[in-house]
Every structure is written in C-alpha cells, then in structure tokens.
C-alpha cells in the first residue's frame, strides 16, 4: 500500500467510528390509564377463554355464507389491495433510504470529442484536427457523521411498519364491514318477509270485509279502514326491496363483484344468530394497544421523531470523501497520455442560514407533537368505540328479550281480536289495531336482533379483531402484472424485517 494513502484510510476509520446520531430517540407516547383500562360494560359484554381466535371472530356466527363472503373480500376487495400495494411502496422507499449509507456518487464517464483547432496570429499559425478521448470514475461518499442517513432509515423503517399496520387495519375494517353489511341484508330481507306476510293477512281481511260490506253486514268504514291498512303495508314493500338491492350491491362491491344477485345468499331465510358476548383471551387494555390503527399511529410518531434528527444534522458540516480516476488521450502524434488519481475529504458547512435550519427543526418538532396528540386521541377513540359497542350490545339484547315477549303478546292479541270480531263482541277497529301493533313489533324485533349482531361486530372491531400478519398483501395475479412491468427483485415476497425500535406490544412486554 502506498504510504500516502494510509493517513487517508486512518482518517476515514476515525470519522466513521466517531459518528453520532442527532435528534431524540423514539419514546412510545403511551398513557398510564391504558394499562389497567376496563369498564363495567366490557365486563358484561365479554368473557375470557383460553384460546379464542379473535383474528377470525366471525366464526362465532357459524355461518358458511359469511365465511365465504369474507374469503372473497380478502381476495378481491380493491381498497385492501391498495393498502397492500402501499406496503410495497413503503418497502421500496425504505430501500432508497438504506442506499444512502453507501457512496452516494458512483459515476462512470466516457467522452470522445472531435477538435478542430485553428490558431491565428504570431509567426506559426496552427491548423489541427484530432480526436480527444477520456474516461473516468468518480466516487463521492458523504459520511453519516451526524446520523442524517441512519435517522432517515429509522423514519422509513417506521413508515414501512406503519404501512403494514394500516394494511392490517384495512383488514379489520373490511371484515367488519362485510359482516355488518351481510347481516344488515339478512335483517332487511326478514323485514320484507314479515311485511309481505302481514300484507297477505291484511288482504284476506280486506277481502272478507268487502264481502261483508257487499252483503250489508258491515259498514263502509270497516271496509275503508281495512283497505287503508292493507295499502299502507303494501306501500312499504318497494322501499324495503330497494333497500335490499342497495345493500346487496354494496356487499357485492366489498367482495369485488359487480352489482347483481349473490347466489350464496339464496338459502339464508332464518333469523340471524344472536351472540350475547364477545369471547376474548387477553384483557381489553392489551387488545386496545394491539389495534392496527393504534399501532400505526404510534409508528407514525416514531417516523416523525427520527426526522427531527435529520433536520438537526443541517446545523453541522457535511464531510464527504471524494475520489476520481481519469484517463485521457488524443490522436495527435507526440502528445502524452495521462492517468490521474484524485482523492481526499471535502467539507461543506452552511454557516449562514438566517433561521432556515432552526425553523425546519421546529417544524419537525411541531409535527411530532401533533402526531403524539393524534396517537393519544386514537387510543381514547378506540376505548370509546369499545365501550359504546359493549354498552350497545347489552342494551340491544335487553331490548330484544322485551320485544320477543311483546311479539308473542301481539300475536295472541290479534287472535283474540279476530275471534271477538267474528263472534260479534268487538268492532273491526280492534282487529286493525292488533294487526298494526303486531307488524310494528315484528319489525322492531328484527331490528333489535340486527342491532345486537351489529354491536357484537363493532365490539370485535373496536378491540382490533380480524387481522393477522400472514395475510398475503399482493395476490399472485397482481404480482405477475407488476413483475412484467418492473423488476421488483424479491420485494414483493420478502418477509418483514424486525423494526429498528420496539413495537407497542414489545414495549409492554419488557416493562
């Protein structure tokens, strides 16, 4: 090794060994109240079990049609695919950030130019034509002395895992939305069946009343009241049919199908199942922090925290190691050829910035505090959603039990009113009132069952159920399309690397 290169290498080793990382290290923005959070409503609406699979909470309904719908939504929903592709985008952005740890400039150059030189004046004018050739290789490596690039990698790393968490949150929302829409469709179909049955009963009563009126055995008032009630019930059918069509179309879009009939729904004509409790393994406080959107909010804080260090590095000089190899020649006879080896450090320091750097640091810090507040608000909102769903489940089940008894009483009232009317002990108005009350109670009862199921779904969603990291984020068809356009290497199938800082559940487990 040439003696002149040894001081340069020693200098580079010392510089690399003395690198520091500016800016704050990430601190999880947790809140003390979350560690032991629980409410009486959650105690009533949930129970603990040894091995419940909250990732597939919809299995508690034991409905094959729902299972198939969720499987189709996982495979074909466009919003979920977009969330998966954003993970791939974040993975590629992380690769860009990681590349800055290596020489940023690695440039090969080659020139071949024709020169026509004419010199005038003096005693020996020159007129020459020649080619001049040169080739070179330039290297520039800005050392990460202040942690500018390592902090940028930390930020991109956090953004990548935030994209993963956002994908998992999209899974939670999608599966809950599919289940909620499915049961809403079944509830509306049941309401339509009840309305049609009542309309048929009211039509029979109207026809009987019409015969009695034509024979002079009843007044026209009874006839018109029977007709009014029948037509009023009949008028609700188109609205319910329209609602069914809209819900069915919404469900079709969620599972990636065009508007139209869903064959797998044809045989589901029974009442929707009731689940009186959500089955959990962990305490609600831990489930709350493992919610994907809560983890994404915390990872956004981590990403922004690292950007403060990137901004602070502008206060200090940048040190770059430069090197060049240049070879040049020409076609003139008698001229020499040259090979130049150039190398050394380069220092750049923007000493007068008139507050630009300091204000940029303040901007990044203000953004960090905004994200901390957004995280805290996200946790509070998650707790509110869980408490609201638990309360809603308890109350809707209470209402369902009351309405079930009221429906039985209404059916008996209608039977008695019909008997008394036929035997001449009561007027027709009592029959009409009993029919109206029965229809209203049957409709309310179906809605109360739908509310109970909707609150079960909301409770599982509020506690972050319905996701798992093994879910394929880019399906094979999409992957083939992308690989035909672009060389993705192994990024589309590469497993996630561990983050450069602890995740929320890791922090909790080490406390």
PyMOL commands that set and color helices and strands:
alter all, ss='L'
color gray80, all
select helices_A, chain A and resi 3-17+32-36+40-45+54-61+64-76+78-99+148-214+220-254+263-265+284-289+292-315+356-422+428-462+476-485+504-509
alter helices_A, ss='H'
color red, helices_A
select strands_A, chain A and resi 46-48+105-119+126-142+278-280+318-330+338-348
alter strands_A, ss='S'
color yellow, strands_A
deselect
rebuild
show_as cartoon
